Amino acid sequence: MKIKKAPTLRLRLAAPAGALFALGRPGGKKILAAAAALLCAATVQAQGWPSQPVRIVVPYPPGGNVDVAARIIAPGLEKAFGQPFVVENKPGAGGMIAGEFVARSKPDGNVLFMAANGPLLFSPLIFKRQAYEWNKDFEPISSVSLTPMVLQVNPKLPAKTLQDLIALAKKSPGDLNMASPGAGTSNHLMSELLQELAGARWTTIHYKGNAPATTDLLGGQVDFNFDQVSVALPFIQQGKLRALAVTSEKRVPSLPDVPTFQEAGVKDMVAYTFTGLLAPKGTPQDVIDRLSAALQGILSQPGVIKKFETLGAEARGMAPAAFTQYISREDQRWTPIIKKAGITAQ
């Protein structure tokens, strides 16, 4: 009786090119076997994730919009995956302390980065320290929120509309003062973008934070600024500041009478500060996909949407590929502005 030879089992492994090259050399089979073992281990690890609490690292102190956004999504992620999602604040160096910590963490899905424009894209340029590169050191998972800004002026300034403000700036270049919470902040960069688009010039006054900048704007020591809608709204409603335009695509529900920049005559001024979740490069794709799907479900819940609206933000999740493309467009848009304006934190 003839015994049929069992068919050869062929495995297609994503082994490094060097391992495949070594197959025909002494010890080559051991190298390939090791590569196969690593691949299998990664697959098993992804299937078993999460088996322990997951850390969401925030690059700012507690209480800010990025921190609050992380705390809004954490309970939903805990419910989805059956493990605690712990928010951990690591402020400093424009957010780079947190970013570098996550970038250097083991890519097993247990340490995530709650990023925003500044820490992810701007800080390495502004601080002139290439601690990480977003497209080389991180795996984008999903956006979480988009927050528009509002351009607001002190009521004493004779500018009732955006075009009035631009006309004043063109008439006396450099005379108007814009309050910035710091070099390279989104508030500052939006001012630089508007100057470029409108062909106007003013003087930027940098403060150590948004609170002193707002205090001087309210007191009339400076003329105008850009601020997040949630922060600006009480002063606008009380008549202490006058809103001229918002950077969103559509009018903001809490400021229905304030036009968008496009409605006010300045195109290409749609801009947001974003928050989003990223993982260290090399995190298993299955973990990335599961997290992204869960986040998109969480961010579509009415209660979560309402919480973000109270922050003046829009809850918006994206698939990993779409979020990667979004970050890339933001990078291509803002990096030239930072370089052209010579913005540094030195």
Secondary structure, 3 states (H helix, E strand, C coil): CCCCCCCCCCCCCCCCHHHHHHHHCCCHHHHHHHHHHHHHHHHHHHHCCCCCCEEEEECCCCCCHHHHHHHHHHHHHHHHHCCCEEEEECCCHHHHHHHHHHHCCCCCCCEEEEEEHHHHHHHHHHCCCCCCCHHHHEEEEEEEEEEEEEEEECCCCCCCCHHHHHHHHHHCCCCCEEEECCCCCHHHHHHHHHHHHHCCCCEEEECCCHHHHHHHHHHCCCCEEEEEHHHHHHHHHCCCCEEEEECCCCCCCCCCCCCECCCCCCCCCCCEEEEEEEEECCCCHHHHHHHHHHHHHHCCCHHHHHHHHHCCCEECCCCHHHHHHHHHHHHHHHHHHHHHHCCCCC
